[in-house]
Amino acid sequence: TLFPEILLGFFYQNSIEPAAVILPGLIIAFAFVAQSFVFSTLLTAQGQLRILIRLALAGTVVNIGLNTYWIPEYGGLGCAWSSALTQGAVLIAQVAIVLRQQRHASWWRWVRALLTYTFLSAIIIGVWVRWGEESTGQLLLVTAALAFASLTPGVVAWRQVRATFSAS
């Protein structure tokens, strides 16, 4: 796909192709890290620092283990996917811990819906990047698919949207 080349082309002029292969894995790792900030902040506020330290230690061990096997064979690409898998596993562990501790909290419905929407969006974008053509028509199709994914129960509070527009 052209997306990594276009993005890297904004910042660099030379040696874009080797970096373009690695960029998707790093973007996925960053997406997991960004979502992980929410849950690590919640766990920190609850005084669960030991759990966070254990998760960080486990993530470090997993990442080093994956890097040991994947870097010699795949180079930077192996390192990027190792980071993505490790960050994804840490995020899943954080979500599981928060879910177990906060089963009856009403905010969890919103977070669960957000994670579901993110997962569906990632699948849709992944399919588009993998098999799609980069054209305006495809971009509109992906935008429509993401809008459709927002219909996942709990992502949009339709009662509140109706109430907001009917009150004006």
Secondary structure by P-SEA (a helix, b strand, c coil): caaaaaaaaaccccaaaaaaaaaaaaaaaaaaaaaaaaaaaaaaaacaaaaaaaaaaaaaaaaaaaaaccccccaaaaaaaaaaaaaaaaaaaaaaaaaaacccccaaaaaaaaaaaaaaaaaaaaaaaacccccaaaaaaaaaaaaaaaccccccaaaaaaaaaaac
